[in-house]
Amino acid sequence: MDYLDNYGLEGRSVLEIGSGSGIFHTTLVKKGASESLGIDISSHAIKKSVEIASSMNLSDKSLNYQGDFIELEEDIGNYDIVVMDRMLCCYSSLDLILNSACRHSNDLIAITIPRKSILIKIVVNLLNTFKKFSREPFYLHLHSYKDIYSIMESKGFSRIHSDGAGLWSIYVFKKAMPNT
């Protein structure tokens, strides 16, 4: 999360897609962002998110919606910073989710995805095999870095930061300013 401090949080709005417990976007408000909205498909995650915002006295600045971002997209405004922390592997359609995220970002998009690793590929394949046999409809997806960069560049975003933390790779993309 500290990597976003380098790009200025003060007075900026944050949208977190796949927000889980909400700790990420709520903490960004505590660090100076003007407001945040977290969206997650899990009602349990949203309940926890509301509790966290309340415990930090930020319920008025850190909001949470339950649902699929793609289905809610037309009701969501634009934000200065869009965060997708460890959630791209939950969407089968990389193109759909990234294009939607780009439409809602005024400036930055921060993405955390699994690192390229044979071990991660093996674990994901084993988990998906288990899910298939247990007839669970949710699968994990390892999207190609090349595809991510290609989509982001086609939408006018360029990578300005990359880093890693444990099993995760972190990327920040910046929207190109229109020619005046």
Residue pairs with C-beta under 8 A, 6 or more apart in sequence:
1 24
1 27
1 28
3 110
3 161
3 163
3 170
3 172
4 28
4 81
4 83
4 108
4 110
4 172
5 31
6 161
7 81
7 108
7 160
7 161
7 172
7 174
9 28
9 31
9 32
9 33
9 81
10 32
10 33
11 32
11 33
11 34
12 32
12 33
12 34
12 80
12 81
12 107
13 33
13 34
13 35
13 36
13 37
13 79
13 80
13 81
14 25
14 28
14 29
14 33
14 35
14 36
14 37
14 79
14 80
14 81
14 82
14 83
15 25
15 36
15 37
15 39
15 76
15 79
15 81
15 82
15 83
15 104
15 105
16 22
16 24
16 25
16 36
16 37
16 38
16 39
16 82
16 83
16 84
16 85
17 39
17 69
17 82
17 83
17 84
17 87
17 97
17 101
18 39
18 40
18 41
18 69
18 84
18 85
18 86
18 87
18 90
19 25
19 38
19 39
19 40
19 45
19 49
19 64
20 40
20 42
20 45
20 48
20 49
20 85
20 86
20 87
21 45
21 48
21 49
21 52
22 38
22 40
22 45
22 46
22 48
22 49
22 50
22 52
22 53
22 62
22 64
23 52
24 38
24 83
24 85
25 33
25 36
25 37
25 38
25 62
25 83
26 36
26 38
26 49
26 52
26 53
26 56
26 58
26 62
27 56
28 36
28 81
28 83
29 35
29 36
29 58
29 61
29 62
30 56
30 58
33 81
34 61
35 61
35 62
35 63
36 61
36 62
36 63
37 63
37 64
37 65
37 76
37 79
38 46
38 49
38 62
38 63
38 64
38 65
39 64
39 65
39 66
39 67
39 69
39 72
39 76
40 46
40 49
40 64
40 66
41 66
41 67
41 68
42 66
43 66
46 64
46 65
46 66
49 64
50 59
50 64
53 59
53 62
53 63
53 64
56 62
65 72
69 76
69 97
69 100
70 96
70 97
70 100
73 100
73 103
73 104
76 104
77 104
78 103
78 104
78 105
78 106
79 104
79 105
79 106
80 105
80 106
80 107
80 108
81 105
81 107
81 108
81 109
81 110
82 101
82 104
82 105
82 108
82 109
82 110
83 109
83 110
84 97
84 101
84 109
84 110
84 111
84 112
85 110
85 111
85 112
86 112
86 113
86 168
88 94
88 97
88 98
88 111
88 113
88 141
88 143
88 148
89 113
89 114
89 124
89 140
89 141
89 142
89 143
90 138
90 140
90 141
91 97
91 141
92 139
92 141
94 141
94 143
94 147
94 148
94 151
95 151
98 148
98 151
98 152
98 155
99 151
99 155
101 109
102 109
102 151
102 152
102 155
102 156
102 157
102 175
105 157
105 175
106 175
107 174
107 175
108 172
108 173
108 174
108 175
109 152
109 157
109 172
109 173
109 175
110 170
110 171
110 172
110 173
111 148
111 170
111 171
111 172
111 173
112 165
112 168
112 169
112 170
112 171
113 143
113 145
113 148
113 168
113 169
113 171
114 120
114 124
114 142
114 167
114 168
114 169
115 164
115 167
115 168
115 169
116 145
116 169
117 167
120 142
120 167
121 142
124 140
124 142
127 140
128 139
128 140
131 138
131 139
132 139
145 169
148 171
149 159
152 158
152 159
152 173
156 175
156 176
157 173
157 174
157 175
157 176
158 173
158 174
158 176
159 171
159 172
159 173
160 172
160 173
160 174
161 170
161 171
161 172
162 169
162 170
162 171
162 172
163 169
163 170
164 170
